């Protein structure tokens, strides 16, 4: 269950906001956003459904409250510090990994106006190809400093207009090991958001498919403020 929840953290980071440049008024500064979500994950023919809500702040703090099939709290920040709390057992598991950094998420990229590179420049990639394919804009990225040991060697982003609709990640040899699809965009103030995201991870001949649906978006003062400042109880027992 914990591994599924950690995978969910990465999936949640695949959300994407960007301002509509054609909007007639200045975009709202989104300090806080909350949404209900359902994550369905399929692996080896087995399906798992997670239900909960997320609470994201512009400063990078993210609280995710899962309520089904079991209650869990996940607290993450821009430093990659992630805590998984089980309120029933009052136990917490702590992780520190760049993969879990909310500043490596598309939430951060789009709030910060980094849609043109999806944050890839910041993490050491440079664009080396741009072309049109089937009416879509395609950009391809490679490591600025070659590193044969790096898991991700190349990344492709596909845009429909200014909306990212697809990304994939390649390892050495060109094998694609991760695909992400963004769709069902909806307008939040002057921002577009893909309310459905599907991610496919390929590993050792198997694949893990995760589909996330977001609903009931709330912005700024319309959000439930208390959840954004949620803290794990100090007396929670740390699991190794």
VOROBA-17014 format. One line per 4 residues: their letters; for each residue x, y, z of N, C-alpha, C, O. Coordinates in nm, 2 decimals. Layout:
BEGIN
a = X:Y:Z:X:Y:Z:X:Y:Z:X:Y:Z  ... $
This chain:
BEGIN
xxxx = 0.08:-0.12:0.00:0.00:0.00:0.00:0.09:0.13:0.00:0.06:0.22:-0.07  0.20:0.12:0.08:0.28:0.24:0.08:0.35:0.27:-0.05:0.36:0.39:-0.09  0.39:0.16:-0.12:0.45:0.18:-0.25:0.35:0.25:-0.35:0.38:0.33:-0.43  0.22:0.20:-0.34:0.12:0.26:-0.43:0.10:0.41:-0.39:0.08:0.49:-0.49 $
xxxx = 0.10:0.44:-0.27:0.09:0.58:-0.23:0.20:0.67:-0.27:0.18:0.78:-0.31  0.32:0.61:-0.27:0.44:0.69:-0.32:0.43:0.71:-0.47:0.47:0.82:-0.52  0.38:0.61:-0.54:0.36:0.62:-0.68:0.26:0.73:-0.71:0.27:0.81:-0.80  0.16:0.74:-0.62:0.06:0.84:-0.63:0.11:0.98:-0.62:0.07:1.07:-0.68 $
xxxx = 0.21:1.00:-0.53:0.28:1.13:-0.51:0.33:1.18:-0.64:0.32:1.30:-0.68  0.40:1.09:-0.72:0.46:1.13:-0.84:0.35:1.16:-0.95:0.36:1.25:-1.03  0.24:1.08:-0.94:0.13:1.10:-1.04:0.07:1.23:-1.01:0.04:1.31:-1.10  0.05:1.27:-0.88:-0.01:1.39:-0.84:0.07:1.51:-0.90:0.02:1.61:-0.94 $
xxxx = 0.20:1.49:-0.90:0.29:1.59:-0.95:0.28:1.62:-1.10:0.34:1.71:-1.15  0.20:1.54:-1.16:0.19:1.55:-1.31:0.08:1.65:-1.35:0.05:1.66:-1.46  0.01:1.71:-1.25:-0.09:1.81:-1.28:-0.03:1.93:-1.35:0.09:1.95:-1.33  -0.11:2.01:-1.43:-0.05:2.12:-1.50:-0.14:2.24:-1.51:-0.25:2.23:-1.56 $
xxxx = -0.09:2.36:-1.47:-0.16:2.48:-1.48:-0.09:2.57:-1.58:0.04:2.57:-1.58  -0.16:2.64:-1.66:-0.09:2.75:-1.74:-0.20:2.86:-1.77:-0.31:2.82:-1.79  -0.16:2.98:-1.78:-0.25:3.09:-1.80:-0.28:3.10:-1.95:-0.20:3.08:-2.04  -0.41:3.13:-1.98:-0.45:3.15:-2.11:-0.41:3.29:-2.16:-0.47:3.39:-2.11 $
xxxx = -0.32:3.30:-2.25:-0.27:3.43:-2.30:-0.38:3.51:-2.37:-0.36:3.63:-2.39  -0.48:3.45:-2.42:-0.59:3.52:-2.49:-0.69:3.58:-2.39:-0.78:3.65:-2.44  -0.68:3.55:-2.26:-0.78:3.60:-2.17:-0.78:3.75:-2.17:-0.67:3.81:-2.18  -0.89:3.81:-2.15:-0.91:3.95:-2.16:-0.87:4.02:-2.03:-0.86:4.15:-2.03 $
xxxx = -0.84:3.95:-1.92:-0.80:4.01:-1.79:-0.68:3.95:-1.74:-0.64:3.84:-1.78  -0.61:4.01:-1.65:-0.49:3.96:-1.59:-0.52:3.83:-1.51:-0.62:3.82:-1.45  -0.43:3.73:-1.52:-0.46:3.60:-1.46:-0.45:3.62:-1.30:-0.37:3.70:-1.25  -0.54:3.55:-1.24:-0.54:3.55:-1.09:-0.41:3.48:-1.04:-0.37:3.38:-1.09 $
xxxx = -0.35:3.54:-0.93:-0.24:3.47:-0.87:-0.29:3.36:-0.78:-0.36:3.39:-0.68  -0.27:3.24:-0.81:-0.32:3.13:-0.74:-0.22:3.09:-0.63:-0.12:3.04:-0.65  -0.26:3.13:-0.50:-0.18:3.10:-0.39:-0.21:2.96:-0.33:-0.12:2.89:-0.28  -0.33:2.91:-0.35:-0.37:2.78:-0.30:-0.47:2.72:-0.39:-0.56:2.79:-0.45 $
xxxx = -0.47:2.59:-0.41:-0.57:2.52:-0.49:-0.59:2.38:-0.42:-0.50:2.32:-0.37  -0.72:2.34:-0.42:-0.75:2.21:-0.37:-0.84:2.14:-0.47:-0.91:2.21:-0.55  -0.84:2.01:-0.46:-0.93:1.93:-0.55:-0.95:1.79:-0.50:-0.86:1.74:-0.43  -1.06:1.74:-0.53:-1.09:1.60:-0.50:-1.02:1.51:-0.61:-1.01:1.56:-0.72 $
xxxx = -0.99:1.39:-0.58:-0.92:1.31:-0.68:-0.95:1.16:-0.66:-0.98:1.11:-0.55  -0.95:1.09:-0.78:-0.96:0.95:-0.78:-0.84:0.89:-0.86:-0.83:0.94:-0.98  -0.77:0.81:-0.80:-0.65:0.74:-0.88:-0.68:0.60:-0.89:-0.71:0.52:-0.80  -0.68:0.55:-1.02:-0.70:0.41:-1.05:-0.57:0.35:-1.11:-0.52:0.41:-1.21 $
xxxx = -0.52:0.25:-1.04:-0.39:0.20:-1.08:-0.41:0.05:-1.12:-0.47:-0.03:-1.04  -0.35:0.01:-1.23:-0.36:-0.13:-1.27:-0.22:-0.18:-1.29:-0.14:-0.12:-1.36  -0.19:-0.30:-1.23:-0.06:-0.37:-1.25:-0.08:-0.52:-1.24:-0.15:-0.57:-1.15  -0.03:-0.59:-1.33:-0.04:-0.74:-1.34:-0.18:-0.78:-1.32:-0.21:-0.88:-1.26 $
xxxx = -0.27:-0.71:-1.39:-0.41:-0.75:-1.39:-0.49:-0.71:-1.27:-0.61:-0.74:-1.26  -0.42:-0.65:-1.17:-0.49:-0.61:-1.05:-0.51:-0.46:-1.04:-0.42:-0.39:-1.08  -0.63:-0.43:-1.00:-0.67:-0.29:-1.00:-0.69:-0.23:-0.86:-0.74:-0.30:-0.77  -0.63:-0.12:-0.83:-0.65:-0.05:-0.70:-0.70:0.09:-0.72:-0.66:0.16:-0.81 $
xxxx = -0.80:0.13:-0.64:-0.85:0.26:-0.65:-0.83:0.34:-0.52:-0.85:0.29:-0.41  -0.77:0.46:-0.54:-0.75:0.55:-0.42:-0.84:0.67:-0.44:-0.85:0.73:-0.55  -0.90:0.72:-0.33:-0.98:0.84:-0.33:-0.93:0.93:-0.22:-0.89:0.89:-0.11  -0.93:1.06:-0.25:-0.88:1.16:-0.15:-0.89:1.30:-0.21:-0.97:1.33:-0.30 $
xxxx = -0.81:1.39:-0.15:-0.81:1.53:-0.19:-0.67:1.58:-0.17:-0.60:1.54:-0.08  -0.63:1.68:-0.25:-0.50:1.74:-0.24:-0.52:1.89:-0.21:-0.61:1.95:-0.25  -0.41:1.94:-0.15:-0.41:2.08:-0.11:-0.27:2.14:-0.14:-0.17:2.11:-0.06  -0.26:2.22:-0.24:-0.13:2.26:-0.29:-0.12:2.41:-0.27:-0.21:2.49:-0.30 $
xxxx = 0.00:2.46:-0.23:0.03:2.60:-0.21:0.14:2.65:-0.30:0.22:2.57:-0.34  0.13:2.77:-0.33:0.23:2.83:-0.42:0.37:2.82:-0.37:0.47:2.81:-0.45  0.39:2.81:-0.24:0.52:2.80:-0.18:0.58:2.66:-0.20:0.69:2.63:-0.15  0.50:2.57:-0.25:0.55:2.43:-0.28:0.50:2.33:-0.18:0.52:2.21:-0.20 $
xxxx = 0.43:2.37:-0.07:0.38:2.27:0.02:0.26:2.20:-0.03:0.17:2.26:-0.09  0.26:2.07:-0.02:0.15:1.98:-0.07:0.11:1.88:0.04:0.19:1.81:0.09  -0.02:1.89:0.07:-0.08:1.79:0.16:-0.18:1.71:0.08:-0.27:1.76:0.02  -0.17:1.58:0.09:-0.26:1.49:0.02:-0.33:1.40:0.13:-0.27:1.34:0.21 $
xxxx = -0.46:1.40:0.13:-0.54:1.33:0.23:-0.62:1.22:0.16:-0.72:1.24:0.09  -0.57:1.09:0.17:-0.64:0.98:0.12:-0.74:0.93:0.22:-0.71:0.92:0.34  -0.86:0.90:0.17:-0.97:0.85:0.26:-1.01:0.71:0.22:-1.08:0.64:0.30  -0.97:0.66:0.11:-1.01:0.52:0.06:-0.90:0.46:-0.02:-0.84:0.53:-0.10 $
xxxx = -0.87:0.33:0.00:-0.93:0.23:0.09:-0.90:0.24:0.23:-0.95:0.17:0.32  -0.80:0.33:0.27:-0.76:0.35:0.40:-0.71:0.50:0.42:-0.66:0.55:0.32  -0.73:0.55:0.53:-0.69:0.69:0.55:-0.54:0.70:0.57:-0.47:0.63:0.65  -0.48:0.79:0.49:-0.33:0.82:0.49:-0.32:0.97:0.47:-0.40:1.03:0.40 $
xxxx = -0.22:1.03:0.52:-0.18:1.17:0.49:-0.04:1.17:0.43:0.05:1.10:0.49  -0.02:1.24:0.33:0.11:1.26:0.27:0.14:1.41:0.27:0.07:1.49:0.22  0.25:1.45:0.34:0.30:1.59:0.34:0.43:1.60:0.27:0.53:1.53:0.31  0.43:1.69:0.17:0.56:1.70:0.09:0.59:1.85:0.07:0.50:1.94:0.09 $
xxxx = 0.72:1.88:0.04:0.75:2.02:0.02:0.85:2.02:-0.10:0.89:1.92:-0.16  0.90:2.15:-0.13:0.98:2.17:-0.25:1.12:2.11:-0.23:1.20:2.10:-0.33  1.16:2.07:-0.11:1.29:2.02:-0.08:1.30:1.87:-0.11:1.41:1.80:-0.10  1.18:1.81:-0.14:1.18:1.66:-0.16:1.16:1.59:-0.03:1.16:1.46:-0.03 $
xxxx = 1.13:1.66:0.07:1.10:1.59:0.20:0.95:1.55:0.20:0.86:1.63:0.18  0.93:1.42:0.21:0.80:1.36:0.21:0.77:1.27:0.33:0.85:1.19:0.36  0.65:1.29:0.39:0.62:1.21:0.51:0.48:1.14:0.48:0.39:1.21:0.44  0.48:1.01:0.51:0.36:0.93:0.49:0.31:0.89:0.63:0.38:0.82:0.70 $
xxxx = 0.19:0.95:0.66:0.14:0.93:0.80:0.02:0.84:0.80:-0.08:0.86:0.72  0.02:0.74:0.89:-0.09:0.65:0.91:-0.16:0.69:1.04:-0.11:0.66:1.15  -0.27:0.76:1.03:-0.34:0.81:1.16:-0.39:0.70:1.24:-0.40:0.71:1.37  -0.43:0.58:1.18:-0.48:0.47:1.26:-0.37:0.41:1.36:-0.40:0.39:1.47 $
xxxx = -0.25:0.40:1.30:-0.14:0.35:1.38:-0.05:0.45:1.44:0.03:0.43:1.53  -0.08:0.58:1.40:0.00:0.69:1.45:0.15:0.67:1.42:0.24:0.69:1.50  0.18:0.63:1.29:0.32:0.60:1.25:0.34:0.69:1.13:0.25:0.72:1.05  0.47:0.72:1.11:0.51:0.80:0.99:0.64:0.74:0.93:0.73:0.70:1.00 $
xxxx = 0.64:0.74:0.79:0.76:0.70:0.72:0.81:0.83:0.65:0.73:0.90:0.59  0.94:0.85:0.66:0.99:0.97:0.60:1.08:0.94:0.48:1.16:0.84:0.48  1.08:1.02:0.38:1.16:1.00:0.26:1.22:1.14:0.22:1.16:1.24:0.25  1.33:1.13:0.15:1.39:1.25:0.09:1.44:1.21:-0.04:1.54:1.14:-0.05 $
xxxx = 1.38:1.27:-0.15:1.42:1.23:-0.28:1.37:1.34:-0.38:1.26:1.39:-0.36  1.46:1.38:-0.47:1.42:1.49:-0.57:1.30:1.45:-0.64:1.22:1.54:-0.68  1.27:1.32:-0.66:1.15:1.28:-0.74:1.02:1.33:-0.67:0.92:1.35:-0.73  1.03:1.34:-0.53:0.91:1.38:-0.46:0.91:1.53:-0.43:0.81:1.58:-0.37 $
xxxx = 1.00:1.61:-0.48:1.00:1.75:-0.46:0.88:1.81:-0.54:0.86:1.79:-0.66  0.81:1.89:-0.47:0.69:1.96:-0.53:0.75:2.07:-0.63:0.67:2.12:-0.71  0.87:2.10:-0.62:0.93:2.20:-0.71:0.98:2.13:-0.84:1.02:2.20:-0.94  0.96:2.00:-0.85:0.99:1.93:-0.97:0.85:1.89:-1.03:0.85:1.81:-1.13 $
xxxx = 0.75:1.94:-0.98:0.61:1.90:-1.03:0.56:2.00:-1.14:0.61:2.12:-1.14  0.47:1.96:-1.22:0.41:2.05:-1.32:0.33:2.16:-1.25:0.31:2.27:-1.31  0.28:2.14:-1.13:0.21:2.24:-1.05:0.30:2.36:-1.04:0.26:2.48:-1.07  0.42:2.33:-1.00:0.52:2.44:-0.98:0.56:2.51:-1.11:0.56:2.63:-1.12 $
xxxx = 0.58:2.42:-1.21:0.63:2.48:-1.34:0.53:2.58:-1.40:0.56:2.68:-1.45  0.40:2.54:-1.39:0.30:2.63:-1.45:0.26:2.75:-1.37:0.24:2.85:-1.42  0.27:2.74:-1.24:0.25:2.85:-1.15:0.36:2.95:-1.18:0.34:3.07:-1.17  0.48:2.90:-1.21:0.60:2.98:-1.23:0.62:3.02:-1.37:0.72:3.09:-1.40 $
xxxx = 0.53:2.99:-1.46:0.54:3.03:-1.60:0.64:2.95:-1.68:0.71:3.01:-1.77  0.67:2.83:-1.64:0.78:2.75:-1.71:0.72:2.65:-1.80:0.78:2.54:-1.82  0.60:2.68:-1.86:0.54:2.58:-1.95:0.62:2.54:-2.07:0.61:2.43:-2.12  0.70:2.64:-2.12:0.77:2.62:-2.24:0.87:2.51:-2.23:0.91:2.45:-2.33 $
xxxx = 0.92:2.48:-2.11:1.02:2.37:-2.10:0.98:2.27:-1.99:1.06:2.17:-1.96  0.86:2.29:-1.93:0.82:2.19:-1.83:0.92:2.17:-1.72:0.93:2.06:-1.66  1.00:2.27:-1.69:1.10:2.26:-1.59:1.23:2.19:-1.62:1.31:2.17:-1.53  1.24:2.14:-1.75:1.35:2.06:-1.78:1.49:2.13:-1.78:1.59:2.07:-1.75 $
xxxx = 1.48:2.26:-1.81:1.61:2.34:-1.81:1.67:2.34:-1.67:1.79:2.33:-1.65  1.58:2.36:-1.57:1.62:2.36:-1.43:1.69:2.23:-1.39:1.78:2.24:-1.30  1.65:2.12:-1.44:1.71:1.99:-1.39:1.82:1.94:-1.49:1.85:1.82:-1.48  1.87:2.03:-1.58:1.99:1.99:-1.65:1.96:1.94:-1.80:2.05:1.87:-1.85 $
xxxx = 1.85:1.98:-1.86:1.83:1.93:-2.00:1.82:2.05:-2.09:1.79:2.16:-2.05  1.86:2.03:-2.21:1.85:2.14:-2.32:1.77:2.08:-2.44:1.77:1.96:-2.47  1.71:2.18:-2.50:1.63:2.14:-2.62:1.72:2.12:-2.74:1.80:2.21:-2.77  1.70:2.01:-2.81:1.79:1.99:-2.93:1.71:1.97:-3.06:1.76:1.95:-3.17 $
xxxx = 1.57:1.95:-3.05:1.49:1.93:-3.16:1.35:2.00:-3.14:1.30:2.00:-3.03  1.30:2.06:-3.25:1.17:2.12:-3.25:1.11:2.10:-3.39:1.17:2.13:-3.49  0.99:2.04:-3.39:0.93:2.02:-3.52:0.78:2.00:-3.50:0.73:1.98:-3.39  0.70:2.00:-3.61:0.56:1.98:-3.61:0.53:1.84:-3.66:0.59:1.79:-3.76 $
xxxx = 0.43:1.78:-3.60:0.40:1.64:-3.64:0.25:1.63:-3.62:0.20:1.64:-3.50  0.17:1.60:-3.72:0.03:1.58:-3.72:-0.04:1.70:-3.66:-0.14:1.69:-3.58  0.01:1.82:-3.69:-0.05:1.94:-3.64:-0.01:1.98:-3.49:-0.06:2.07:-3.44  0.08:1.90:-3.43:0.12:1.92:-3.30:0.27:1.97:-3.30:0.35:1.94:-3.38 $
xxxx = 0.30:2.06:-3.20:0.44:2.10:-3.18:0.51:2.00:-3.09:0.46:1.96:-2.98  0.62:1.95:-3.14:0.70:1.86:-3.06:0.84:1.91:-3.03:0.91:1.97:-3.11  0.88:1.90:-2.90:1.01:1.94:-2.86:1.08:1.82:-2.80:1.02:1.75:-2.72  1.21:1.80:-2.83:1.29:1.69:-2.77:1.40:1.75:-2.69:1.46:1.85:-2.73 $
xxxx = 1.43:1.69:-2.58:1.53:1.74:-2.49:1.64:1.63:-2.46:1.61:1.51:-2.46  1.76:1.68:-2.43:1.87:1.59:-2.40:1.94:1.65:-2.28:1.93:1.76:-2.25  2.03:1.57:-2.21:2.11:1.62:-2.10:2.21:1.72:-2.15:2.27:1.70:-2.25  2.22:1.83:-2.08:2.31:1.94:-2.12:2.45:1.88:-2.10:2.54:1.91:-2.19 $
xxxx = 2.48:1.81:-2.00:2.61:1.74:-1.97:2.59:1.59:-1.99:2.53:1.53:-1.90  2.64:1.53:-2.09:2.62:1.39:-2.11:2.66:1.30:-1.99:2.76:1.33:-1.93  2.57:1.21:-1.96:2.59:1.12:-1.84:2.53:0.99:-1.88:2.41:0.97:-1.87  2.62:0.89:-1.91:2.57:0.76:-1.95:2.50:0.68:-1.84:2.42:0.59:-1.86 $
xxxx = 2.52:0.73:-1.71:2.46:0.66:-1.60:2.32:0.72:-1.56:2.25:0.66:-1.48  2.29:0.83:-1.62:2.16:0.89:-1.60:2.05:0.80:-1.65:2.05:0.75:-1.76  1.94:0.79:-1.56:1.83:0.70:-1.61:1.75:0.77:-1.72:1.72:0.70:-1.82  1.73:0.90:-1.72:1.66:0.97:-1.82:1.76:1.03:-1.92:1.83:1.12:-1.88 $
xxxx = 1.76:0.98:-2.04:1.86:1.04:-2.14:1.79:1.14:-2.23:1.85:1.24:-2.26  1.67:1.12:-2.27:1.59:1.21:-2.35:1.45:1.22:-2.31:1.39:1.13:-2.25  1.39:1.33:-2.34:1.25:1.36:-2.30:1.18:1.43:-2.42:1.24:1.51:-2.49  1.06:1.38:-2.45:0.98:1.44:-2.56:0.85:1.51:-2.50:0.79:1.45:-2.41 $
xxxx = 0.82:1.63:-2.54:0.70:1.69:-2.50:0.62:1.73:-2.63:0.67:1.77:-2.73  0.49:1.70:-2.63:0.40:1.73:-2.74:0.29:1.83:-2.69:0.23:1.81:-2.59  0.28:1.94:-2.77:0.18:2.04:-2.74:0.07:2.05:-2.84:0.10:2.04:-2.96  -0.05:2.06:-2.80:-0.16:2.10:-2.88:-0.19:2.25:-2.86:-0.25:2.28:-2.76 $
xxxx = -0.14:2.33:-2.95:-0.14:2.47:-2.92:-0.04:2.50:-2.81:0.08:2.47:-2.83  -0.09:2.56:-2.70:0.00:2.58:-2.59:-0.02:2.48:-2.48:0.04:2.49:-2.37  -0.11:2.38:-2.50:-0.14:2.28:-2.40:-0.06:2.16:-2.41:-0.06:2.09:-2.52  0.02:2.12:-2.31:0.10:2.00:-2.32:0.00:1.88:-2.31:-0.09:1.88:-2.23 $
xxxx = 0.01:1.79:-2.41:-0.08:1.67:-2.41:-0.01:1.54:-2.39:-0.07:1.44:-2.36  0.12:1.54:-2.40:0.20:1.42:-2.39:0.34:1.44:-2.36:0.40:1.54:-2.41  0.40:1.36:-2.27:0.54:1.36:-2.25:0.59:1.21:-2.24:0.52:1.12:-2.19  0.71:1.19:-2.28:0.77:1.06:-2.26:0.92:1.07:-2.22:0.98:1.17:-2.26 $
xxxx = 0.97:0.97:-2.16:1.10:0.96:-2.10:1.18:0.84:-2.16:1.12:0.73:-2.15  1.30:0.86:-2.21:1.38:0.76:-2.27:1.50:0.73:-2.19:1.57:0.82:-2.14  1.54:0.60:-2.18:1.67:0.56:-2.12:1.77:0.55:-2.23:1.74:0.57:-2.35  1.89:0.51:-2.19:1.99:0.48:-2.29:1.95:0.37:-2.39:1.89:0.27:-2.35 $
xxxx = 1.97:0.39:-2.52:1.92:0.30:-2.62:1.79:0.34:-2.68:1.74:0.28:-2.77  1.73:0.44:-2.62:1.60:0.49:-2.68:1.48:0.43:-2.63:1.37:0.46:-2.68  1.49:0.33:-2.53:1.36:0.27:-2.48:1.28:0.37:-2.40:1.34:0.43:-2.31  1.15:0.38:-2.43:1.06:0.47:-2.36:1.01:0.39:-2.23:0.95:0.29:-2.25 $
xxxx = 1.04:0.45:-2.11:1.00:0.38:-1.99:0.89:0.45:-1.92:0.83:0.39:-1.82  0.86:0.57:-1.96:0.75:0.64:-1.89:0.67:0.73:-1.99:0.74:0.80:-2.07  0.54:0.72:-1.99:0.46:0.80:-2.07:0.35:0.87:-1.99:0.30:0.81:-1.90  0.33:1.00:-2.02:0.22:1.08:-1.94:0.14:1.15:-2.05:0.18:1.22:-2.13 $
xxxx = 0.00:1.13:-2.03:-0.09:1.19:-2.12:-0.18:1.29:-2.03:-0.22:1.26:-1.92  -0.20:1.41:-2.09:-0.28:1.52:-2.02:-0.40:1.55:-2.11:-0.38:1.58:-2.23  -0.52:1.54:-2.05:-0.63:1.57:-2.13:-0.75:1.62:-2.04:-0.74:1.63:-1.92  -0.87:1.64:-2.11:-0.99:1.69:-2.04:-0.95:1.82:-1.97:-0.98:1.84:-1.85 $
xxxx = -0.89:1.92:-2.04:-0.86:2.05:-1.99:-0.98:2.12:-1.95:-1.08:2.12:-2.02  -0.97:2.20:-1.84:-1.08:2.29:-1.80:-1.02:2.42:-1.75:-0.91:2.42:-1.71  -1.10:2.52:-1.76:-1.06:2.66:-1.72:-1.08:2.68:-1.57:-1.19:2.66:-1.52  -0.97:2.72:-1.50:-0.98:2.77:-1.36:-0.94:2.91:-1.36:-0.82:2.94:-1.37 $
xxxx = -1.03:3.00:-1.35:-1.01:3.15:-1.36:-0.95:3.16:-1.51:-1.02:3.14:-1.60  -0.83:3.21:-1.52:-0.77:3.22:-1.66:-0.67:3.11:-1.68:-0.59:3.12:-1.78  -0.67:3.01:-1.60:-0.57:2.90:-1.62:-0.64:2.77:-1.67:-0.75:2.74:-1.63  -0.57:2.70:-1.75:-0.61:2.57:-1.80:-0.55:2.46:-1.71:-0.44:2.47:-1.67 $
xxxx = -0.63:2.36:-1.69:-0.58:2.25:-1.61:-0.63:2.11:-1.67:-0.75:2.10:-1.70  -0.54:2.01:-1.69:-0.59:1.88:-1.74:-0.65:1.80:-1.62:-0.58:1.75:-1.54  -0.78:1.79:-1.62:-0.85:1.73:-1.51:-0.83:1.58:-1.51:-0.87:1.51:-1.42  -0.77:1.52:-1.62:-0.74:1.38:-1.63:-0.60:1.36:-1.67:-0.55:1.42:-1.77 $
xxxx = -0.53:1.28:-1.60:-0.39:1.24:-1.64:-0.37:1.09:-1.64:-0.42:1.03:-1.54  -0.31:1.04:-1.74:-0.28:0.90:-1.74:-0.13:0.88:-1.76:-0.07:0.93:-1.84  -0.08:0.80:-1.67:0.07:0.77:-1.67:0.09:0.62:-1.68:0.02:0.54:-1.62  0.19:0.58:-1.77:0.23:0.44:-1.79:0.37:0.43:-1.76:0.46:0.50:-1.82 $
xxxx = 0.41:0.34:-1.67:0.54:0.31:-1.63:0.58:0.17:-1.68:0.50:0.07:-1.64  0.68:0.15:-1.75:0.72:0.02:-1.80:0.84:-0.03:-1.73:0.94:0.04:-1.71  0.83:-0.15:-1.67:0.94:-0.21:-1.59:0.94:-0.36:-1.61:0.85:-0.43:-1.57  1.06:-0.41:-1.66:1.08:-0.56:-1.66:0.96:-0.63:-1.73:0.91:-0.73:-1.68 $
xxxx = 0.92:-0.58:-1.84:0.82:-0.65:-1.92:0.68:-0.63:-1.87:0.58:-0.67:-1.94  0.66:-0.56:-1.76:0.53:-0.53:-1.71:0.51:-0.38:-1.72:0.60:-0.30:-1.75  0.39:-0.34:-1.69:0.36:-0.19:-1.69:0.26:-0.16:-1.58:0.18:-0.24:-1.54  0.27:-0.04:-1.53:0.18:0.01:-1.42:0.11:0.13:-1.49:0.17:0.23:-1.53 $
xxxx = -0.02:0.12:-1.49:-0.10:0.23:-1.55:-0.18:0.30:-1.44:-0.25:0.24:-1.37  -0.16:0.43:-1.43:-0.23:0.51:-1.33:-0.31:0.62:-1.40:-0.26:0.70:-1.48  -0.44:0.62:-1.37:-0.53:0.73:-1.42:-0.58:0.81:-1.31:-0.64:0.76:-1.21  -0.56:0.94:-1.32:-0.60:1.03:-1.21:-0.71:1.13:-1.26:-0.68:1.19:-1.36 $
xxxx = -0.82:1.14:-1.19:-0.92:1.23:-1.23:-0.94:1.33:-1.11:-0.95:1.30:-1.00  -0.94:1.46:-1.15:-0.95:1.57:-1.05:-1.09:1.64:-1.07:-1.13:1.66:-1.18  -1.16:1.66:-0.96:-1.29:1.73:-0.96:-1.29:1.83:-0.84:-1.21:1.83:-0.76  -1.40:1.91:-0.85:-1.43:2.01:-0.74:-1.31:2.09:-0.70:-1.27:2.10:-0.59 $
xxxx = -1.26:2.16:-0.80:-1.15:2.25:-0.78:-1.19:2.38:-0.70:-1.30:2.43:-0.72  -1.11:2.42:-0.61:-1.13:2.54:-0.53:-1.00:2.62:-0.53:-0.89:2.56:-0.52  -1.01:2.75:-0.54:-0.89:2.84:-0.55:-0.89:2.94:-0.43:-1.00:2.99:-0.39  -0.78:2.97:-0.38:-0.75:3.08:-0.28:-0.85:3.07:-0.17:-0.85:2.98:-0.09 $
xxxx = -0.92:3.18:-0.15:-1.01:3.19:-0.03:-1.13:3.10:-0.03:-1.19:3.08:0.08  -1.15:3.03:-0.14:-1.26:2.93:-0.14:-1.22:2.80:-0.09:-1.30:2.71:-0.08  -1.09:2.78:-0.07:-1.04:2.65:-0.02:-1.06:2.64:0.13:-1.09:2.73:0.20  -1.05:2.51:0.18:-1.06:2.49:0.32:-0.92:2.51:0.38:-0.84:2.42:0.38 $
xxxx = -0.90:2.63:0.44:-0.77:2.67:0.48:-0.69:2.58:0.57:-0.57:2.56:0.57  -0.77:2.52:0.66:-0.70:2.43:0.77:-0.62:2.32:0.71:-0.51:2.29:0.77  -0.66:2.26:0.60:-0.58:2.14:0.55:-0.44:2.19:0.50:-0.35:2.10:0.50  -0.43:2.31:0.45:-0.30:2.35:0.40:-0.19:2.36:0.50:-0.07:2.35:0.47 $
xxxx = -0.23:2.38:0.63:-0.13:2.39:0.73:-0.13:2.26:0.82:-0.08:2.26:0.93  -0.17:2.15:0.76:-0.18:2.03:0.84:-0.04:1.98:0.88:0.06:1.99:0.80  -0.02:1.94:1.00:0.11:1.89:1.05:0.09:1.75:1.11:-0.02:1.73:1.17  0.18:1.67:1.09:0.18:1.53:1.15:0.20:1.54:1.30:0.29:1.61:1.34 $
xxxx = 0.13:1.47:1.38:0.15:1.48:1.53:0.29:1.45:1.57:0.35:1.36:1.51  0.34:1.53:1.67:0.48:1.51:1.71:0.50:1.37:1.77:0.62:1.33:1.77  0.40:1.31:1.83:0.42:1.18:1.90:0.41:1.07:1.80:0.40:0.95:1.85  0.40:1.09:1.67:0.39:0.98:1.57:0.52:0.90:1.58:0.63:0.96:1.58 $
xxxx = 0.51:0.77:1.58:0.62:0.68:1.58:0.69:0.67:1.44:0.62:0.65:1.34  0.82:0.69:1.43:0.89:0.69:1.30:0.92:0.54:1.27:0.98:0.47:1.34  0.87:0.50:1.15:0.90:0.37:1.10:1.03:0.37:1.01:1.05:0.47:0.94  1.11:0.27:1.02:1.24:0.27:0.95:1.21:0.20:0.81:1.30:0.19:0.73 $
